[in-house]
Amino acid sequence: MSLTIPPQSQDHQPGVEKKMKPLAVHIRPDYRGSGKLEGKKALITGGDSGIGRAAAVHFAREGADVAIICIEEEEDARETIRLIEAEGRKGLSLIGDVRSSAFCNDAVSRTVETLGGLDIVVNNAGVQYVSFDLTDITDEVWQHHMDVNINGYFYIARAALPHLKQGASIICTSSINAFSGNDALVAYSTTKAAEMGFTRALALQLADKGIRVNAVAPGPVWTPLQPASWGVVDPQAVADLGKDVPMKRCGEPSELGPAYVYLASQDSSFMTGQTLHVNGGKIING
């Protein structure tokens, strides 16, 4: 698989799918569902685009009904719901900000009410702002990372927990940067490392209840967040994404979706507190 990305940028996060050149692939046409998630109910934050959309469509093809959370009603969210429904499953779009605990409580309640339960939670919504100098990171930007990338994960998991039963799965989207760091993403890397601590500690707390908590740590993946973050600083940096990993390329969201299916299904029934590193071949310690 090869992926050639020209220099580009977008002017706001999380970015817009249709503005990407080339368009991202969210599920392979030859991916065959086998009922791994038949009858399950899933909630995915940041499910309108990128990795979140890939997880949503893969879940639907495997038999799950899926609710997605996105920051605002836009074309990306509508398209994700269309793709879920095209798989013959129920889709629900919830518009709001995961920085608000009240919204997260309401989103979980609406998911349970509309879909008839909750079995899978994917904490995926995130922001990343590029800065090559720590002194350039304002209080507001630092706090924004914390509020979305850490607090949002906590609020959603806390709200979901009373509805989750034995066999349920919580999946957190972390990042290669939680392990390797990134000198241009200090705030982002900090939050992603915190998410790993959250994942591991919560896994220990919930193990006796039969609820598993794991993470996916993607490397460079072709999502709208890339031109909306790196592209703002240097459009050429977007074209260079992935050239520093052994496979010398960016991944497609379609290459991440099956990892979420694995962690959501009983295929991973003996796995909790762990991380899947889907990063193009970079060896990770920790």
Backbone hydrogen bonds in HBPLUS format (Angstrom, degrees):
<---DONOR---> <-ACCEPTOR-->    atom                        ^
c    i                          cat <-CA-CA->   ^        H-A-AA   ^      H-
h    n   atom  resd res      DA  || num        DHA   H-A  angle D-A-AA Bond
n    s   type  num  typ     dist DA aas  dist angle  dist       angle   num
A0010-GLN N   A0227-PRO O   2.96 MM 217  5.36 143.7  2.10 119.6 112.1     1
A0019-LYS N   A0016-VAL O   3.30 MM   3  5.69 149.7  2.39 108.9 117.2     2
A0020-MET N   A0017-GLU O   3.01 MM   3  5.57 165.7  2.03 120.4 125.1     3
A0254-SER N   A0025-VAL O   2.88 MM 229  5.67 133.9  2.10 154.3 145.0     4
A0031-TYR N   A0028-ARG O   3.06 MM   3  5.25 168.4  2.07 114.1 116.1     5
A0038-GLU N   A0035-GLY O   3.23 MM   3  4.86 169.4  2.24 107.7 106.1     6
A0037-LEU N   A0062-GLU O   2.95 MM  25  5.15 147.8  2.06 133.5 137.3     7
A0040-LYS N   A0037-LEU O   2.97 MM   3  5.41 165.7  1.99 138.6 138.9     8
A0039-GLY N   A0063-GLY O   3.15 MM  24  6.09 142.7  2.29 142.0 134.6     9
A0065-ASP N   A0040-LYS O   3.00 MM  25  6.41 157.2  2.05 164.1 161.8    10
A0119-ASP N   A0041-LYS O   2.80 MM  78  5.26 169.8  1.81 146.5 148.2    11
A0120-ILE N   A0041-LYS O   3.05 MM  79  6.29 150.4  2.14 154.9 155.4    12
A0042-ALA N   A0065-ASP O   2.91 MM  23  6.25 159.6  1.95 154.9 161.8    13
A0067-ALA N   A0042-ALA O   2.83 MM  25  6.12 165.4  1.85 152.1 156.6    14
A0043-LEU N   A0120-ILE O   2.90 MM  77  6.29 148.2  2.01 149.8 159.3    15
A0122-VAL N   A0043-LEU O   2.81 MM  79  6.18 162.3  1.84 164.8 167.7    16
A0044-ILE N   A0067-ALA O   2.90 MM  23  6.31 155.7  1.96 153.1 160.5    17
A0069-ILE N   A0044-ILE O   2.88 MM  25  6.20 151.7  1.96 152.5 152.4    18
A0045-THR N   A0122-VAL O   3.00 MM  77  6.35 166.5  2.02 178.5 176.0    19
A0046-GLY N   A0069-ILE O   2.82 MM  23  5.55 128.3  2.09 135.5 149.4    20
A0047-GLY N   A0069-ILE O   3.27 MM  22  5.85 142.3  2.42 139.7 147.6    21
A0053-ARG N   A0049-SER O   3.12 MM   4  4.68 155.9  2.18 105.7 109.7    22
A0054-ALA N   A0050-GLY O   3.10 MM   4  6.43 159.5  2.14 148.4 154.5    23
A0055-ALA N   A0051-ILE O   2.90 MM   4  6.19 161.3  1.94 154.7 158.8    24
A0056-ALA N   A0052-GLY O   3.00 MM   4  6.19 159.0  2.04 145.3 151.3    25
A0057-VAL N   A0053-ARG O   2.94 MM   4  6.17 165.9  1.96 160.9 162.5    26
A0058-HIS N   A0054-ALA O   3.00 MM   4  6.11 162.0  2.03 150.1 155.6    27
A0059-PHE N   A0055-ALA O   2.87 MM   4  6.00 160.0  1.91 150.0 156.0    28
A0060-ALA N   A0056-ALA O   2.98 MM   4  6.21 158.9  2.03 145.2 151.0    29
A0061-ARG N   A0057-VAL O   2.94 MM   4  6.17 157.7  1.99 146.8 152.7    30
A0062-GLU N   A0058-HIS O   3.02 MM   4  6.24 134.4  2.23 140.7 152.9    31
A0062-GLU N   A0059-PHE O   3.05 MM   3  5.05 129.5  2.31  94.6 108.8    32
A0064-ALA N   A0059-PHE O   3.00 MM   5  5.41 169.3  2.01 137.9 136.1    33
A0063-GLY N   A0060-ALA O   2.96 MM   3  5.06 161.3  1.99 105.9 111.2    34
A0066-VAL N   A0090-LYS O   2.95 MM  24  6.41 151.2  2.03 167.0 170.4    35
A0092-LEU N   A0066-VAL O   3.05 MM  26  6.44 142.3  2.19 143.4 145.9    36
A0068-ILE N   A0092-LEU O   2.75 MM  24  6.19 159.0  1.79 169.7 177.1    37
A0094-LEU N   A0068-ILE O   2.81 MM  26  6.03 158.2  1.85 165.0 172.0    38
A0070-CYS N   A0094-LEU O   3.02 MM  24  6.38 157.2  2.07 158.4 162.7    39
A0096-GLY N   A0070-CYS O   2.92 MM  26  6.21 163.4  1.95 155.5 161.1    40
A0078-ARG N   A0074-GLU O   3.22 MM   4  6.57 164.3  2.25 155.0 159.6    41
A0079-GLU N   A0075-GLU O   2.90 MM   4  6.09 155.8  1.96 152.8 159.6    42
A0080-THR N   A0076-ASP O   3.00 MM   4  6.25 154.2  2.07 147.1 153.8    43
A0081-ILE N   A0077-ALA O   3.06 MM   4  6.35 162.4  2.09 152.7 156.7    44
A0082-ARG N   A0078-ARG O   2.96 MM   4  6.20 152.5  2.04 143.2 151.3    45
A0083-LEU N   A0079-GLU O   2.94 MM   4  6.21 153.5  2.01 148.2 154.7    46
A0084-ILE N   A0080-THR O   2.97 MM   4  6.27 154.2  2.04 149.5 156.6    47
A0085-GLU N   A0081-ILE O   2.94 MM   4  6.13 169.0  1.95 154.3 157.0    48
A0086-ALA N   A0082-ARG O   2.86 MM   4  6.00 139.8  2.02 141.4 153.0    49
A0087-GLU N   A0084-ILE O   3.05 MM   3  5.42 147.9  2.16 105.4 115.0    50
A0088-GLY N   A0085-GLU O   2.88 MM   3  5.05 157.5  1.93 109.9 114.3    51
A0100-SER N   A0097-ASP O   3.04 MM   3  5.90 169.4  2.05 124.9 128.1    52
A0104-CYS N   A0100-SER O   3.08 MM   4  6.37 162.4  2.11 148.9 153.6    53
A0105-ASN N   A0101-SER O   2.92 MM   4  6.14 158.5  1.97 149.6 154.9    54
A0106-ASP N   A0102-ALA O   3.05 MM   4  6.27 159.9  2.09 146.8 152.1    55
A0107-ALA N   A0103-PHE O   2.74 MM   4  5.97 158.3  1.79 156.6 163.3    56
A0108-VAL N   A0104-CYS O   3.06 MM   4  6.23 162.6  2.09 149.5 152.8    57
A0109-SER N   A0105-ASN O   3.08 MM   4  6.29 162.1  2.12 145.7 151.0    58
A0110-ARG N   A0106-ASP O   2.85 MM   4  6.06 161.1  1.88 154.7 159.4    59
A0111-THR N   A0107-ALA O   2.95 MM   4  6.10 149.1  2.05 142.0 150.7    60
A0112-VAL N   A0108-VAL O   2.98 MM   4  6.23 167.8  2.00 157.2 158.9    61
A0113-GLU N   A0109-SER O   2.95 MM   4  6.12 161.5  1.99 147.8 153.5    62
A0114-THR N   A0110-ARG O   2.89 MM   4  5.88 163.2  1.92 145.4 150.2    63
A0115-LEU N   A0111-THR O   2.81 MM   4  5.70 165.4  1.83 152.7 157.9    64
A0116-GLY N   A0112-VAL O   2.86 MM   4  5.14 133.7  2.08 126.2 136.8    65
A0169-SER N   A0119-ASP O   3.00 MM  50  6.49 157.5  2.05 158.4 165.6    66
A0121-VAL N   A0169-SER O   2.96 MM  48  6.43 157.4  2.02 155.7 162.8    67
A0171-ILE N   A0121-VAL O   2.77 MM  50  6.17 163.1  1.80 165.2 171.2    68
A0123-ASN N   A0171-ILE O   2.82 MM  48  6.20 151.1  1.91 159.5 168.3    69
A0173-THR N   A0123-ASN O   2.86 MM  50  6.14 159.7  1.90 178.2 171.3    70
A0131-SER N   A0184-ALA O   2.88 MM  53  5.01 167.0  1.90 141.4 145.5    71
A0136-ASP N   A0133-ASP O   2.87 MM   3  5.46 160.9  1.91 120.3 126.9    72
A0137-ILE N   A0134-LEU O   3.09 MM   3  5.55 163.0  2.12 113.5 118.9    73
A0142-TRP N   A0138-THR O   2.99 MM   4  6.21 172.3  2.00 157.8 160.1    74
A0143-GLN N   A0139-ASP O   2.89 MM   4  6.01 165.8  1.91 150.2 154.6    75
A0144-HIS N   A0140-GLU O   2.90 MM   4  6.01 146.5  2.01 141.1 150.6    76
A0145-HIS N   A0141-VAL O   3.14 MM   4  6.44 157.2  2.19 151.0 155.0    77
A0146-MET N   A0142-TRP O   3.20 MM   4  6.56 161.0  2.24 147.4 152.3    78
A0147-ASP N   A0143-GLN O   2.82 MM   4  5.99 163.5  1.84 155.1 159.5    79
A0148-VAL N   A0144-HIS O   3.10 MM   4  6.18 164.7  2.12 151.3 154.1    80
A0149-ASN N   A0145-HIS O   2.85 MM   4  5.61 148.8  1.95 148.8 157.1    81
A0150-ILE N   A0146-MET O   3.08 MM   4  5.22 148.0  2.18 125.7 133.6    82
A0151-ASN N   A0146-MET O   2.97 MM   5  6.36 168.0  1.98 162.0 165.5    83
A0152-GLY N   A0147-ASP O   3.10 MM   5  6.30 127.7  2.38 132.7 146.8    84
A0153-TYR N   A0150-ILE O   3.10 MM   3  5.35 119.7  2.48 102.3 116.5    85
A0154-PHE N   A0150-ILE O   3.11 MM   4  6.45 163.1  2.14 156.9 161.5    86
A0155-TYR N   A0151-ASN O   2.81 MM   4  6.05 170.0  1.82 162.9 165.1    87
A0156-ILE N   A0152-GLY O   3.10 MM   4  6.16 168.3  2.11 147.8 150.7    88
A0157-ALA N   A0153-TYR O   3.04 MM   4  6.14 168.0  2.06 149.6 153.5    89
A0158-ARG N   A0154-PHE O   2.87 MM   4  5.95 165.0  1.89 155.7 160.4    90
A0159-ALA N   A0155-TYR O   3.00 MM   4  6.13 159.1  2.05 144.9 150.7    91
A0160-ALA N   A0156-ILE O   2.90 MM   4  6.03 150.0  1.99 148.2 156.9    92
A0161-LEU N   A0157-ALA O   2.99 MM   4  5.98 148.7  2.09 149.6 156.1    93
A0163-HIS N   A0160-ALA O   2.83 MM   3  5.59 151.9  1.91 128.4 137.3    94
A0164-LEU N   A0161-LEU O   3.12 MM   3  5.23 154.6  2.19 108.1 115.7    95
A0168-ALA N   A0165-LYS O   2.96 MM   3  5.68 148.8  2.06 149.6 150.7    96
A0167-GLY N   A0210-GLY O   2.76 MM  43  5.57 170.1  1.77 136.2 139.5    97
A0212-ARG N   A0168-ALA O   3.08 MM  44  6.46 157.1  2.14 157.3 151.2    98
A0170-ILE N   A0212-ARG O   2.83 MM  42  6.21 159.5  1.88 158.3 165.4    99
A0214-ASN N   A0170-ILE O   3.01 MM  44  6.48 157.1  2.06 162.9 166.8   100
A0172-CYS N   A0214-ASN O   2.92 MM  42  6.37 156.8  1.97 145.7 152.6   101
A0216-VAL N   A0172-CYS O   2.96 MM  44  6.40 151.0  2.04 156.1 162.1   102
A0174-SER N   A0216-VAL O   2.75 MM  42  5.84 160.0  1.79 155.1 161.0   103
A0178-ALA N   A0175-SER O   3.04 MM   3  5.49 160.5  2.08 111.9 117.7   104
A0176-ILE N   A0218-PRO O   2.87 MM  42  5.73 143.7  2.00 158.4 147.5   105
A0179-PHE N   A0176-ILE O   3.07 MM   3  5.62 151.1  2.16 111.7 119.7   106
A0180-SER N   A0176-ILE O   2.98 MM   4  6.21 166.8  1.99 156.6 161.0   107
A0181-GLY N   A0177-ASN O   2.99 MM   4  4.40 137.5  2.17 106.4 116.5   108
A0185-LEU N   A0182-ASN O   2.94 MM   3  5.17 159.5  1.99 111.5 118.3   109
A0189-SER N   A0185-LEU O   2.78 MM   4  5.78 165.2  1.80 150.2 155.3   110
A0190-THR N   A0186-VAL O   3.00 MM   4  6.08 153.3  2.07 144.1 151.3   111
A0191-THR N   A0187-ALA O   3.12 MM   4  6.45 157.0  2.17 149.7 154.7   112
A0192-LYS N   A0188-TYR O   2.98 MM   4  6.25 156.7  2.03 153.7 160.8   113
A0193-ALA N   A0189-SER O   2.99 MM   4  6.19 151.5  2.07 147.0 153.8   114
A0194-ALA N   A0190-THR O   3.04 MM   4  6.29 152.9  2.12 143.0 150.8   115
A0195-GLU N   A0191-THR O   2.91 MM   4  6.19 146.4  2.02 144.4 153.5   116
A0196-MET N   A0192-LYS O   3.27 MM   4  6.57 140.3  2.44 134.4 143.5   117
A0196-MET N   A0193-ALA O   3.09 MM   3  5.16 125.9  2.39  95.3 109.1   118
A0197-GLY N   A0193-ALA O   3.22 MM   4  6.66 152.1  2.30 146.4 153.2   119
A0198-PHE N   A0194-ALA O   2.95 MM   4  6.25 157.1  2.00 150.6 157.2   120
A0199-THR N   A0195-GLU O   2.86 MM   4  6.06 157.9  1.91 145.6 151.4   121
A0200-ARG N   A0196-MET O   3.01 MM   4  6.19 168.6  2.02 152.9 155.0   122
A0201-ALA N   A0197-GLY O   2.99 MM   4  6.05 166.0  2.01 150.2 154.6   123
A0202-LEU N   A0198-PHE O   2.94 MM   4  5.91 164.2  1.97 149.2 154.4   124
A0203-ALA N   A0199-THR O   2.98 MM   4  6.02 150.2  2.07 141.4 150.0   125
A0204-LEU N   A0200-ARG O   3.26 MM   4  6.51 152.4  2.34 140.7 146.5   126
A0205-GLN N   A0201-ALA O   3.09 MM   4  6.40 153.6  2.16 145.1 152.6   127
A0206-LEU N   A0202-LEU O   2.96 MM   4  6.13 147.9  2.07 151.4 158.5   128
A0207-ALA N   A0203-ALA O   3.06 MM   4  5.85 119.1  2.45 141.5 153.1   129
A0209-LYS N   A0206-LEU O   2.95 MM   3  5.26 140.2  2.11 107.1 119.1   130
A0211-ILE N   A0206-LEU O   3.38 MM   5  5.54 165.8  2.41 149.5 145.6   131
A0210-GLY N   A0207-ALA O   3.04 MM   3  5.28 162.2  2.07 109.8 115.3   132
A0273-GLY N   A0213-VAL O   2.65 MM  60  5.60 161.9  1.68 153.4 159.1   133
A0215-ALA N   A0274-GLN O   2.89 MM  59  6.28 147.1  2.00 153.3 163.0   134
A0276-LEU N   A0215-ALA O   2.93 MM  61  6.36 157.9  1.98 145.8 149.7   135
A0217-ALA N   A0276-LEU O   2.82 MM  59  6.02 171.7  1.82 159.4 160.2   136
A0219-GLY N   A0278-VAL O   2.96 MM  59  6.19 141.0  2.12 135.5 128.3   137
A0251-GLY N   A0220-PRO O   2.85 MM  31  6.18 171.2  1.86 146.1 148.7   138
A0223-THR N   A0221-VAL O   2.97 MM   2  5.94 111.5  2.46 115.9  99.9   139
A0222-TRP N   A0251-GLY O   2.76 MM  29  6.00 164.4  1.79 170.9 168.5   140
A0226-GLN N   A0223-THR O   3.11 MM   3  5.84 155.2  2.17 120.2 125.8   141
A0228-ALA N   A0224-PRO O   3.17 MM   4  6.25 146.9  2.29 146.6 156.5   142
A0229-SER N   A0225-LEU O   2.96 MM   4  5.90 109.7  2.47 135.1 147.3   143
A0229-SER N   A0226-GLN O   3.21 MM   3  5.32 158.6  2.26 104.2 110.7   144
A0230-TRP N   A0226-GLN O   2.92 MM   4  5.60 120.6  2.29 144.7 160.1   145
A0231-GLY N   A0226-GLN O   3.31 MM   5  6.68 157.7  2.36 141.6 145.7   146
A0232-VAL N   A0229-SER O   3.31 MM   3  5.54 140.1  2.48 102.5 112.3   147
A0233-VAL N   A0230-TRP O   3.06 MM   3  5.52 132.6  2.30 109.1 120.5   148
A0234-ASP N   A0230-TRP O   2.92 MM   4  6.13 171.3  1.92 160.8 163.6   149
A0237-ALA N   A0234-ASP O   2.86 MM   3  5.39 139.7  2.02 115.6 126.7   150
A0238-VAL N   A0235-PRO O   3.19 MM   3  5.47 138.6  2.37 102.2 112.4   151
A0239-ALA N   A0236-GLN O   3.04 MM   3  5.08 114.6  2.48  96.1 111.6   152
A0240-ASP N   A0236-GLN O   3.07 MM   4  6.38 134.8  2.28 143.1 156.0   153
A0241-LEU N   A0238-VAL O   3.25 MM   3  5.31 164.3  2.27 105.3 110.1   154
A0243-LYS N   A0240-ASP O   3.18 MM   3  5.81 167.2  2.19 139.6 141.3   155
A0245-VAL N   A0242-GLY O   3.29 MM   3  5.69 173.5  2.29 115.6 116.8   156
A0248-LYS N   A0245-VAL O   2.80 MM   3  5.25 158.4  1.84 121.2 128.7   157
A0247-MET N   A0280-GLY O   3.03 MM  33  5.23 140.8  2.19 156.0 162.9   158
A0255-GLU N   A0252-GLU O   2.86 MM   3  5.43 156.0  1.92 117.7 125.3   159
A0256-LEU N   A0253-PRO O   2.90 MM   3  5.20 157.2  1.95 110.8 118.5   160
A0257-GLY N   A0253-PRO O   3.15 MM   4  6.47 150.2  2.24 157.2 165.6   161
A0259-ALA N   A0256-LEU O   2.95 MM   3  5.51 136.2  2.14 118.0 130.0   162
A0260-TYR N   A0257-GLY O   3.05 MM   3  5.39 125.8  2.35 107.0 119.9   163
A0261-VAL N   A0257-GLY O   3.14 MM   4  6.53 152.9  2.21 149.2 157.4   164
A0262-TYR N   A0258-PRO O   2.96 MM   4  6.17 159.8  2.00 146.3 150.9   165
A0263-LEU N   A0259-ALA O   3.13 MM   4  6.40 162.9  2.16 145.4 149.1   166
A0264-ALA N   A0260-TYR O   2.88 MM   4  5.97 141.8  2.03 143.8 154.5   167
A0265-SER N   A0261-VAL O   2.97 MM   4  5.97 137.3  2.15 148.5 157.9   168
A0268-SER N   A0265-SER O   3.38 MM   3  6.25 165.9  2.40 117.2 119.4   169
A0269-SER N   A0266-GLN O   3.16 MM   3  4.72 146.0  2.28 113.0 107.3   170
A0271-MET N   A0268-SER O   3.02 MM   3  5.33 144.5  2.15 128.1 124.6   171
